[in-house]
């Protein structure tokens, strides 16, 4: 799908309007008015109507995708336009690494001349991941993770070290996403 359509669906205007350009004339007989009306109709399509459609793409249920984004978003999407905006904004927050790597605490502890033992670092990571799982599949702040983890680990320096190291890595078959101030964990696909 063309970028102008996806951006228009998410934000209500084509991407080129960010730089002051305007819709000149449509292509394939589509007028500006028809384009705008169509875009608004798609943007306002309620997500609640997607579930009864039970439409699947490559064996992936769209209603499940919609439900996942409703859980992880700070402002749960209600309309199709909200869902696309949420997807674009989440994509901007995710790391640009092609393949997530499994957390190797031995190399992290050795490389950083860490003052904590590997066993303590691994335990702190386990606690942090369990806290993230308790919050469900939604973004939580670094501070929220620290506060909830301090019940089990009193050393905030250790918690900060592990949070910094754990972000955007795989640990215990979970991928811990991080944008340096917010965290979320997600099951890896089987």
Backbone as a chain_set.jsonl record, in Angstrom:
{"seq": "XXXXXXXXXXXXXXXXXXXXXXXXXXXXXXXXXXXXXXXXXXXXXXXXXXXXXXXXXXXXXXXXXXXXXXXXXXXXXXXXXXXXXXXXXXXXXXXXXXXXXXXXXXXXXXXXXXXXXXXXXXXXXXXXXXXXXXXXXXXXXXXXXXXXXXXXXXXXXXXXXXXXXXXXXXXXXXXXXXXXXXXXXXXXXX", "coords": {"N": [[0.86, -1.174, 0.0], [0.477, 2.243, -0.697], [2.544, 4.791, 0.795], [1.331, 7.311, 1.174], [-1.333, 6.624, 1.504], [-1.381, 4.974, 3.794], [-0.312, 6.711, 5.752], [-2.22, 8.723, 5.533], [-4.481, 7.318, 6.393], [-3.772, 6.889, 9.041], [-3.298, 9.504, 10.094], [-5.0, 11.293, 8.834], [-4.216, 13.021, 6.825], [-2.254, 13.202, 3.809], [1.216, 12.102, 3.701], [2.903, 13.985, 2.511], [1.881, 16.452, 3.122], [3.015, 17.283, 5.441], [5.158, 18.805, 4.749], [4.1, 21.019, 3.603], [3.016, 20.645, 1.079], [0.222, 20.168, -1.129], [-2.718, 18.259, -2.002], [-2.923, 17.848, -5.328], [-4.147, 16.833, -7.849], [-6.074, 13.945, -8.412], [-5.29, 10.483, -9.16], [-6.034, 8.08, -11.709], [-8.698, 8.873, -12.128], [-9.661, 9.669, -9.642], [-10.926, 12.089, -7.602], [-10.002, 14.928, -5.526], [-11.933, 15.348, -3.532], [-13.312, 12.891, -3.472], [-11.228, 11.219, -2.696], [-10.645, 12.25, -0.092], [-13.145, 11.793, 1.227], [-13.29, 8.999, 1.086], [-11.016, 8.295, 2.539], [-11.658, 9.326, 5.092], [-13.886, 7.744, 5.676], [-12.699, 5.211, 5.893], [-10.893, 5.742, 8.017], [-12.67, 6.147, 10.121], [-13.817, 3.705, 10.526], [-15.138, 1.396, 12.723], [-13.256, -0.596, 14.982], [-14.517, -2.596, 16.326], [-16.199, -3.786, 14.54], [-14.596, -5.34, 12.984], [-14.009, -7.837, 14.094], [-16.384, -9.568, 13.72], [-16.06, -10.018, 11.015], [-14.113, -11.9, 10.677], [-11.835, -12.046, 9.056], [-8.881, -13.159, 7.614], [-5.357, -12.836, 7.173], [-2.792, -14.461, 5.739], [-3.085, -16.552, 7.637], [-3.362, -15.048, 9.959], [-5.231, -13.564, 12.326], [-7.032, -10.645, 12.057], [-8.576, -9.449, 14.034], [-7.31, -10.318, 16.338], [-4.865, -9.032, 16.123], [-5.721, -6.388, 16.324], [-6.796, -6.468, 18.927], [-4.444, -6.905, 20.43], [-2.983, -4.527, 19.988], [-4.758, -2.786, 21.208], [-4.39, -3.413, 23.846], [-1.645, -2.849, 24.36], [-1.338, -0.165, 23.816], [-1.096, 3.244, 24.871], [-3.258, 4.913, 24.507], [-5.961, 3.31, 23.803], [-6.807, 2.049, 20.59], [-9.784, 2.749, 18.791], [-11.015, 3.17, 16.391], [-10.302, 2.319, 12.929], [-8.395, 4.062, 11.853], [-7.158, 4.943, 14.212], [-5.876, 2.586, 14.982], [-3.982, 2.214, 12.901], [-2.421, 4.528, 13.304], [-1.429, 3.979, 15.859], [0.094, 1.696, 15.26], [2.07, 2.769, 13.548], [3.324, 4.605, 15.272], [4.226, 2.901, 17.308], [6.004, 1.36, 15.839], [7.981, 3.248, 15.365], [9.113, 3.404, 17.873], [10.318, 0.987, 18.33], [13.33, -1.009, 18.359], [15.895, -0.804, 15.835], [17.239, -3.058, 15.177], [17.821, -5.969, 13.259], [17.603, -8.681, 14.007], [16.596, -9.884, 17.056], [18.655, -10.497, 19.893], [19.609, -13.145, 22.11], [19.804, -12.703, 25.582], [22.944, -12.526, 27.033], [24.284, -12.853, 29.887], [26.759, -13.399, 30.984], [28.687, -12.335, 29.197], [27.898, -9.66, 29.299], [28.318, -8.94, 31.992], [31.072, -9.389, 32.204], [32.155, -7.681, 30.203], [31.372, -5.175, 31.105], [32.763, -4.825, 33.419], [31.443, -5.498, 35.771], [30.1, -5.053, 39.065], [28.432, -6.822, 40.248], [27.512, -10.249, 40.741], [27.114, -12.817, 38.233], [24.994, -14.466, 38.83], [23.372, -12.835, 40.518], [22.698, -10.796, 38.725], [21.294, -12.246, 36.762], [19.14, -13.121, 38.343], [17.949, -10.67, 38.991], [17.148, -9.912, 36.417], [15.263, -11.901, 35.918], [13.321, -11.24, 37.831], [12.569, -8.689, 36.906], [11.482, -9.324, 34.372], [9.327, -10.897, 35.182], [7.825, -8.955, 36.516], [7.211, -7.283, 34.338], [5.602, -9.056, 32.901], [3.448, -9.283, 34.658], [2.279, -6.78, 34.378], [1.078, -7.092, 32.019], [0.559, -6.943, 28.444], [1.516, -4.168, 27.826], [2.992, -0.908, 27.539], [5.197, 0.156, 30.064], [6.623, 2.471, 32.386], [10.117, 3.071, 33.11], [10.445, 3.766, 35.775], [8.136, 2.633, 36.972], [8.711, -0.077, 36.62], [11.018, -0.29, 38.182], [10.028, 0.368, 40.779], [8.171, -1.706, 41.247], [9.894, -3.899, 41.123], [11.625, -3.489, 43.223], [10.571, -4.606, 45.485], [11.591, -7.139, 45.588], [14.278, -6.828, 45.016], [16.547, -4.786, 46.427], [18.602, -3.155, 45.57], [18.967, -0.475, 43.688], [20.813, 0.327, 41.821], [21.663, -2.072, 40.682], [19.236, -2.846, 39.525], [18.898, -0.782, 37.618], [21.144, -1.241, 35.999], [20.547, -3.798, 34.961], [18.096, -3.291, 33.669], [18.975, -1.546, 31.671], [20.669, -3.267, 30.271], [18.991, -5.365, 29.537], [17.042, -4.438, 27.805], [15.513, -4.719, 24.618], [16.282, -7.335, 24.072], [16.216, -10.955, 24.139], [14.902, -12.921, 26.719], [14.35, -15.716, 28.645], [12.539, -16.818, 26.719], [11.036, -14.599, 26.08], [10.622, -11.441, 24.544], [12.045, -8.471, 25.384], [11.093, -5.329, 24.908], [12.353, -2.026, 24.512], [12.456, 1.509, 24.837], [14.27, 3.016, 26.086], [13.051, 4.496, 28.109], [10.668, 3.353, 28.563], [9.132, 0.123, 28.889], [8.257, -3.147, 27.668], [7.178, -6.522, 27.504], [7.079, -9.375, 25.358], [5.699, -12.385, 24.084], [7.654, -14.693, 22.262], [7.199, -15.674, 18.894], [6.216, -18.984, 18.108]], "CA": [[0.0, 0.0, 0.0], [1.296, 3.446, -0.796], [2.762, 5.529, 2.04], [0.346, 8.393, 1.341], [-2.586, 6.053, 1.982], [-1.207, 4.528, 5.179], [-0.177, 7.921, 6.572], [-3.536, 9.363, 5.514], [-5.36, 6.524, 7.248], [-3.366, 7.081, 10.434], [-3.304, 10.894, 10.552], [-6.028, 12.082, 8.154], [-3.636, 13.806, 5.738], [-1.134, 12.506, 3.176], [2.503, 12.4, 4.325], [3.577, 15.138, 1.921], [1.354, 17.699, 3.693], [3.909, 17.707, 6.527], [6.095, 19.766, 4.189], [3.361, 22.111, 2.991], [2.454, 20.311, -0.233], [-1.213, 19.894, -1.114], [-3.259, 17.307, -2.966], [-3.188, 18.592, -6.557], [-5.201, 16.14, -8.586], [-6.018, 12.51, -8.171], [-4.888, 9.614, -10.259], [-7.036, 7.081, -12.081], [-10.04, 9.432, -12.045], [-10.039, 9.938, -8.253], [-10.848, 13.518, -7.289], [-9.582, 15.235, -4.164], [-13.08, 15.167, -2.635], [-13.557, 11.455, -3.332], [-10.112, 10.704, -1.907], [-10.849, 12.662, 1.3], [-14.311, 11.085, 1.773], [-12.912, 7.588, 1.242], [-10.054, 8.225, 3.639], [-12.381, 9.536, 6.353], [-14.732, 6.559, 5.918], [-11.805, 4.158, 6.396], [-10.375, 6.141, 9.334], [-13.735, 6.068, 11.132], [-14.374, 2.357, 10.583], [-14.942, 0.897, 14.095], [-12.547, -1.868, 15.116], [-15.446, -3.6, 16.859], [-16.835, -4.468, 13.413], [-13.631, -6.214, 12.328], [-14.109, -9.182, 14.667], [-17.358, -10.434, 13.052], [-15.66, -10.331, 9.653], [-13.192, -13.041, 10.792], [-10.974, -12.016, 7.887], [-7.504, -13.492, 7.978], [-4.297, -12.644, 6.2], [-1.723, -15.414, 6.018], [-3.451, -17.24, 8.872], [-3.233, -14.12, 11.079], [-6.544, -12.978, 12.549], [-6.952, -9.194, 12.236], [-9.163, -9.071, 15.324], [-6.284, -10.556, 17.366], [-3.897, -7.934, 15.993], [-6.393, -5.222, 16.876], [-6.885, -6.638, 20.383], [-3.1, -6.745, 21.0], [-2.658, -3.103, 19.99], [-5.613, -2.124, 22.184], [-3.821, -3.664, 25.172], [-0.326, -2.247, 24.569], [-1.334, 1.259, 23.521], [-1.456, 4.167, 25.948], [-4.621, 5.312, 24.158], [-6.441, 2.178, 23.004], [-7.47, 2.42, 19.341], [-11.203, 2.405, 18.675], [-11.312, 3.201, 14.957], [-9.231, 1.789, 12.091], [-7.354, 5.095, 11.79], [-6.427, 4.902, 15.487], [-5.031, 1.394, 14.954], [-2.837, 2.472, 12.031], [-1.564, 5.52, 13.98], [-0.762, 3.255, 16.932], [1.099, 0.826, 14.659], [3.168, 3.599, 13.055], [4.045, 5.167, 16.407], [4.929, 1.807, 17.965], [7.119, 0.996, 14.975], [9.042, 4.24, 15.579], [9.714, 3.187, 19.188], [11.013, -0.293, 18.388], [14.727, -0.924, 17.93], [16.126, -1.042, 14.416], [17.998, -4.29, 14.984], [17.108, -6.923, 12.423], [17.329, -9.904, 14.736], [16.854, -9.741, 18.489], [19.61, -11.473, 20.401], [19.353, -13.689, 23.434], [20.602, -12.037, 26.606], [24.085, -13.285, 27.518], [24.729, -12.085, 31.051], [28.196, -13.607, 31.226], [29.446, -11.347, 28.423], [27.535, -8.325, 29.784], [28.992, -8.734, 33.278], [32.514, -9.343, 31.948], [32.484, -6.497, 29.411], [31.101, -3.943, 31.845], [33.467, -4.885, 34.71], [30.3, -5.385, 36.671], [30.376, -5.337, 40.478], [27.499, -7.846, 40.706], [27.761, -11.583, 40.188], [26.217, -13.225, 37.147], [23.79, -15.026, 39.46], [22.523, -11.712, 40.954], [22.21, -10.107, 37.533], [20.258, -13.105, 36.167], [17.971, -13.095, 39.216], [17.311, -9.361, 38.793], [16.484, -9.966, 35.109], [14.08, -12.746, 36.086], [12.339, -10.437, 38.573], [12.089, -7.627, 36.013], [10.616, -9.939, 33.36], [8.079, -11.287, 35.853], [7.088, -7.706, 36.733], [6.673, -6.883, 33.04], [4.507, -9.969, 32.573], [2.305, -8.937, 35.512], [1.643, -5.587, 33.828], [0.413, -7.453, 30.766], [1.21, -6.48, 27.227], [1.4, -2.722, 27.643], [4.214, -0.192, 27.885], [5.272, 0.732, 31.41], [7.805, 3.315, 32.512], [11.274, 2.541, 33.846], [10.181, 3.965, 37.201], [7.162, 1.622, 37.4], [9.428, -1.362, 36.698], [11.916, -0.213, 39.348], [9.236, 0.335, 42.014], [7.624, -3.054, 41.43], [11.0, -4.851, 41.299], [12.31, -3.229, 44.503], [10.017, -5.501, 46.498], [12.45, -8.318, 45.626], [15.683, -6.427, 44.88], [16.665, -3.452, 46.996], [19.705, -2.43, 44.952], [18.477, 0.208, 42.486], [21.902, 0.331, 40.84], [21.564, -3.353, 39.984], [18.038, -2.794, 38.681], [19.17, 0.09, 36.472], [22.095, -1.94, 35.141], [19.858, -4.891, 34.27], [17.136, -2.685, 32.74], [19.73, -1.037, 30.526], [21.211, -4.402, 29.523], [17.932, -6.28, 29.113], [16.205, -3.846, 26.771], [15.625, -5.172, 23.236], [16.899, -8.66, 24.05], [15.371, -12.095, 24.491], [15.218, -13.544, 28.004], [13.325, -16.712, 29.001], [11.573, -16.923, 25.614], [10.276, -13.351, 25.981], [11.385, -10.333, 23.989], [11.849, -7.262, 26.185], [11.238, -4.129, 24.082], [12.662, -0.843, 25.299], [12.821, 2.744, 24.144], [15.112, 3.629, 27.119], [12.292, 5.036, 29.234], [9.484, 2.501, 28.698], [9.415, -1.284, 28.645], [7.163, -4.082, 27.46], [7.689, -7.812, 27.069], [6.178, -10.036, 24.428], [6.019, -13.785, 23.781], [8.209, -14.943, 20.951], [6.37, -16.581, 18.087], [6.772, -20.339, 18.101]], "C": [[0.902, 1.232, 0.0], [1.375, 4.186, 0.532], [1.715, 6.617, 2.234], [-0.974, 7.858, 1.857], [-2.483, 5.618, 3.437], [-1.12, 5.731, 6.111], [-1.51, 8.654, 6.65], [-4.532, 8.637, 6.394], [-5.04, 6.766, 8.715], [-3.589, 8.508, 10.93], [-4.332, 11.795, 9.857], [-5.528, 12.957, 7.03], [-2.499, 12.999, 5.108], [0.203, 12.953, 3.773], [3.148, 13.66, 3.779], [3.033, 16.462, 2.445], [2.182, 18.176, 4.882], [4.889, 18.773, 6.055], [5.395, 20.877, 3.421], [2.795, 21.827, 1.61], [0.986, 19.95, -0.083], [-1.559, 18.859, -2.173], [-3.628, 18.074, -4.226], [-4.333, 17.994, -7.34], [-4.997, 14.644, -8.373], [-5.505, 11.748, -9.367], [-6.005, 8.612, -10.515], [-8.47, 7.594, -11.867], [-10.524, 9.72, -10.633], [-9.865, 11.435, -7.989], [-10.392, 13.698, -5.844], [-10.714, 14.957, -3.175], [-13.369, 13.672, -2.406], [-12.472, 10.798, -2.484], [-10.317, 11.021, -0.422], [-12.021, 11.926, 1.945], [-13.988, 9.61, 2.025], [-11.98, 7.401, 2.427], [-10.758, 8.384, 4.982], [-13.275, 8.342, 6.688], [-13.884, 5.414, 6.461], [-11.295, 4.472, 7.796], [-11.403, 5.925, 10.434], [-14.37, 4.687, 11.232], [-14.095, 1.766, 11.961], [-14.247, -0.47, 14.12], [-13.473, -2.975, 15.615], [-16.142, -4.365, 15.738], [-15.885, -5.411, 12.68], [-13.784, -7.647, 12.814], [-15.139, -10.056, 13.966], [-16.963, -10.815, 11.627], [-14.813, -11.599, 9.586], [-12.326, -13.185, 9.538], [-9.551, -12.31, 8.319], [-6.565, -13.226, 6.821], [-3.164, -13.572, 6.608], [-1.917, -16.071, 7.385], [-3.287, -16.354, 10.111], [-4.553, -13.369, 11.228], [-6.412, -11.489, 12.864], [-7.539, -8.767, 13.574], [-8.173, -9.302, 16.459], [-5.22, -9.464, 17.329], [-4.476, -6.677, 16.638], [-6.448, -5.303, 18.402], [-5.526, -6.426, 21.039], [-2.719, -5.274, 21.065], [-3.524, -2.337, 20.981], [-5.049, -2.293, 23.587], [-2.527, -2.896, 25.378], [-0.296, -0.743, 24.364], [-1.707, 2.078, 24.755], [-2.865, 4.696, 25.754], [-5.175, 4.223, 23.249], [-7.175, 2.63, 21.744], [-8.91, 1.916, 19.292], [-11.6, 2.308, 17.201], [-10.098, 2.668, 14.183], [-8.087, 2.788, 11.961], [-6.517, 5.131, 13.054], [-5.444, 3.735, 15.502], [-3.799, 1.627, 14.088], [-1.886, 3.488, 12.653], [-0.766, 4.847, 15.085], [0.364, 2.374, 16.376], [2.307, 1.627, 14.178], [3.994, 4.125, 14.228], [4.796, 4.096, 17.187], [6.149, 1.405, 17.147], [8.283, 1.97, 15.151], [9.783, 4.007, 16.888], [10.534, 1.911, 19.26], [12.435, -0.151, 17.88], [14.867, -1.276, 16.457], [16.983, -2.274, 14.158], [17.164, -5.25, 14.157], [16.699, -8.162, 13.204], [17.603, -9.678, 16.211], [17.792, -10.841, 18.961], [19.203, -11.934, 21.797], [20.319, -13.036, 24.415], [21.699, -12.976, 27.089], [24.7, -12.502, 28.674], [26.211, -12.257, 31.343], [29.012, -12.555, 30.477], [29.141, -9.919, 28.89], [28.294, -7.995, 31.064], [30.488, -8.582, 33.072], [32.899, -8.044, 31.242], [32.326, -5.204, 30.201], [31.874, -3.858, 33.155], [32.454, -4.697, 35.831], [30.668, -5.754, 38.102], [29.455, -6.416, 41.035], [27.836, -9.185, 40.058], [26.748, -11.882, 39.081], [24.905, -13.733, 37.727], [22.837, -13.909, 39.908], [21.908, -10.974, 39.773], [21.098, -10.924, 36.872], [18.99, -13.104, 37.015], [17.208, -11.771, 39.055], [16.555, -9.329, 37.455], [15.203, -10.797, 35.196], [12.97, -11.981, 36.799], [11.73, -9.372, 37.651], [11.135, -8.195, 34.965], [9.291, -10.37, 33.976], [7.206, -10.059, 36.134], [6.45, -7.241, 35.425], [5.504, -7.77, 32.635], [3.262, -9.652, 33.396], [1.553, -7.711, 34.995], [0.906, -5.894, 32.536], [1.165, -6.867, 29.592], [0.909, -5.012, 26.993], [2.7, -2.075, 28.087], [4.122, 0.314, 29.32], [6.594, 1.488, 31.521], [8.901, 2.598, 33.295], [11.013, 2.643, 35.352], [9.191, 2.936, 37.737], [7.822, 0.252, 37.544], [10.314, -1.38, 37.944], [11.139, -0.363, 40.656], [8.715, -1.074, 42.28], [8.726, -4.079, 41.696], [11.699, -4.677, 42.642], [11.757, -4.062, 45.638], [10.949, -6.698, 46.686], [13.935, -7.982, 45.606], [15.811, -4.99, 45.351], [17.701, -2.581, 46.326], [19.246, -1.783, 43.644], [19.56, 0.307, 41.409], [21.891, -0.947, 40.016], [20.363, -3.347, 39.042], [18.273, -1.938, 37.437], [20.118, -0.574, 35.476], [21.394, -3.024, 34.315], [18.837, -4.333, 33.288], [17.835, -2.183, 31.482], [20.218, -2.185, 29.646], [20.124, -5.251, 28.879], [17.109, -5.762, 27.945], [16.544, -4.329, 25.373], [16.429, -6.462, 23.089], [15.864, -9.724, 24.411], [15.846, -12.652, 25.823], [14.058, -14.457, 28.37], [12.185, -16.775, 27.983], [10.624, -15.733, 25.531], [11.185, -12.291, 25.379], [11.046, -9.091, 24.792], [12.153, -6.058, 25.294], [11.539, -2.957, 25.008], [12.913, 0.345, 24.379], [13.602, 3.637, 25.11], [14.348, 4.27, 28.262], [11.023, 4.23, 29.483], [9.845, 1.076, 28.297], [8.121, -2.058, 28.433], [7.792, -5.411, 27.095], [6.626, -8.527, 26.253], [6.654, -11.461, 24.209], [6.65, -13.858, 22.403], [7.295, -15.892, 20.197], [7.028, -17.948, 18.052], [7.178, -20.755, 16.726]], "O": [[1.96, 1.241, 0.629], [0.413, 4.213, 1.3], [1.254, 6.826, 3.356], [-1.677, 8.563, 2.581], [-3.395, 5.864, 4.226], [-1.785, 5.763, 7.147], [-1.888, 9.151, 7.711], [-5.343, 9.272, 7.069], [-5.947, 6.839, 9.543], [-4.023, 8.704, 12.066], [-4.51, 12.945, 10.258], [-6.331, 13.583, 6.338], [-1.852, 12.203, 5.789], [0.307, 14.063, 4.295], [3.87, 14.342, 4.506], [3.658, 17.501, 2.236], [2.072, 19.332, 5.292], [5.396, 19.555, 6.859], [6.039, 21.604, 2.664], [2.151, 22.697, 1.025], [0.559, 19.48, 0.972], [-0.797, 18.618, -3.109], [-4.56, 18.878, -4.199], [-5.388, 18.615, -7.47], [-3.878, 14.168, -8.181], [-5.313, 12.305, -10.448], [-6.82, 8.335, -9.635], [-9.35, 6.831, -11.47], [-11.71, 9.994, -10.446], [-8.768, 11.973, -8.14], [-10.395, 12.757, -5.049], [-10.482, 14.396, -2.105], [-13.637, 13.251, -1.281], [-12.757, 9.93, -1.658], [-10.172, 10.133, 0.418], [-11.911, 11.478, 3.086], [-14.369, 9.05, 3.052], [-12.134, 6.469, 3.216], [-10.471, 7.636, 5.917], [-13.405, 7.972, 7.854], [-14.301, 4.72, 7.388], [-11.262, 3.598, 8.663], [-11.049, 5.56, 11.555], [-15.358, 4.512, 11.946], [-12.932, 1.641, 12.344], [-14.609, -1.378, 13.372], [-13.235, -4.155, 15.353], [-16.626, -5.476, 15.957], [-16.324, -6.199, 11.842], [-13.697, -8.58, 12.015], [-14.821, -11.198, 13.633], [-17.456, -11.804, 11.085], [-14.796, -12.289, 8.567], [-12.113, -14.287, 9.032], [-9.076, -11.749, 9.307], [-6.925, -13.369, 5.653], [-2.64, -13.465, 7.716], [-0.986, -16.126, 8.188], [-3.09, -16.873, 11.21], [-4.94, -12.615, 10.335], [-5.752, -11.117, 13.834], [-7.049, -7.819, 14.187], [-8.187, -8.564, 17.444], [-4.734, -9.023, 18.371], [-3.799, -5.991, 17.404], [-6.176, -4.318, 19.088], [-5.456, -5.822, 22.11], [-2.192, -4.814, 22.078], [-3.074, -1.337, 21.542], [-5.214, -1.412, 24.43], [-2.314, -2.339, 26.455], [0.696, -0.102, 24.712], [-2.526, 1.657, 25.572], [-3.59, 4.907, 26.726], [-4.889, 4.212, 22.052], [-8.057, 3.486, 21.808], [-9.204, 0.794, 19.704], [-12.417, 1.47, 16.819], [-8.999, 2.581, 14.729], [-6.922, 2.391, 11.959], [-5.303, 5.328, 12.99], [-4.317, 3.873, 15.976], [-2.688, 1.279, 14.488], [-0.67, 3.335, 12.546], [0.428, 5.105, 15.24], [1.452, 2.313, 16.949], [3.447, 1.208, 14.38], [5.223, 4.095, 14.185], [5.894, 4.354, 17.681], [7.212, 1.138, 17.708], [9.444, 1.564, 15.092], [10.953, 4.37, 17.008], [11.364, 1.763, 20.157], [12.722, 0.725, 17.064], [14.022, -1.981, 15.905], [17.407, -2.503, 13.026], [15.948, -5.338, 14.329], [15.571, -8.638, 13.074], [18.72, -9.32, 16.586], [17.728, -11.974, 18.485], [18.548, -11.213, 22.55], [21.497, -12.843, 24.115], [21.415, -14.098, 27.509], [25.523, -11.609, 28.471], [26.847, -11.356, 31.891], [29.92, -11.95, 31.047], [30.025, -9.063, 28.877], [28.845, -6.904, 31.204], [31.113, -7.729, 33.704], [33.859, -7.382, 31.637], [33.068, -4.246, 29.984], [31.67, -2.923, 33.929], [32.607, -3.848, 36.708], [31.461, -6.669, 38.325], [29.654, -6.883, 42.157], [28.381, -9.233, 38.955], [25.677, -11.278, 39.01], [23.833, -13.464, 37.184], [21.628, -14.016, 39.705], [20.744, -10.577, 39.813], [20.077, -10.369, 36.467], [17.884, -13.087, 36.474], [15.979, -11.757, 38.991], [15.455, -8.784, 37.374], [14.181, -10.433, 34.614], [11.806, -12.069, 36.409], [10.513, -9.186, 37.63], [10.088, -7.605, 34.7], [8.241, -10.221, 33.35], [5.984, -10.124, 36.004], [5.282, -6.85, 35.406], [4.518, -7.281, 32.083], [2.144, -9.741, 32.889], [0.336, -7.612, 35.153], [0.185, -5.043, 32.015], [2.276, -6.357, 29.739], [0.154, -4.651, 26.09], [3.427, -2.628, 28.913], [3.089, 0.837, 29.737], [7.562, 1.172, 30.828], [8.643, 1.651, 34.038], [11.321, 1.721, 36.107], [9.378, 2.417, 38.838], [7.525, -0.49, 38.481], [10.352, -2.372, 38.671], [11.538, -1.126, 41.536], [8.805, -1.576, 43.401], [8.499, -5.039, 42.433], [12.305, -5.622, 43.148], [12.419, -4.212, 46.665], [11.088, -7.215, 47.795], [14.758, -8.746, 46.111], [15.248, -4.08, 44.744], [17.678, -1.363, 46.504], [19.147, -2.453, 42.617], [19.25, 0.364, 40.219], [22.084, -0.913, 38.801], [20.462, -3.792, 37.898], [17.893, -2.325, 36.332], [19.923, -0.484, 34.264], [21.627, -3.145, 33.112], [18.717, -4.848, 32.177], [17.345, -2.372, 30.368], [20.185, -2.089, 28.419], [20.321, -5.796, 27.793], [16.543, -6.544, 27.181], [17.711, -4.351, 24.98], [17.156, -6.652, 22.114], [14.784, -9.421, 24.919], [17.045, -12.836, 26.036], [12.908, -14.019, 28.403], [11.011, -16.783, 28.353], [9.532, -15.845, 24.975], [12.38, -12.25, 25.673], [9.881, -8.702, 24.871], [13.309, -5.792, 24.965], [11.05, -2.897, 26.136], [13.494, 0.214, 23.301], [13.6, 4.86, 24.974], [14.943, 4.563, 29.3], [10.371, 4.409, 30.511], [10.738, 0.849, 27.48], [7.057, -1.693, 28.931], [8.834, -5.437, 26.441], [5.429, -8.309, 26.438], [7.855, -11.723, 24.154], [6.226, -13.161, 21.482], [6.694, -16.794, 20.78], [8.251, -18.056, 17.975], [7.666, -21.869, 16.537]]}, "num_chains": 1, "name": "protein.A"}
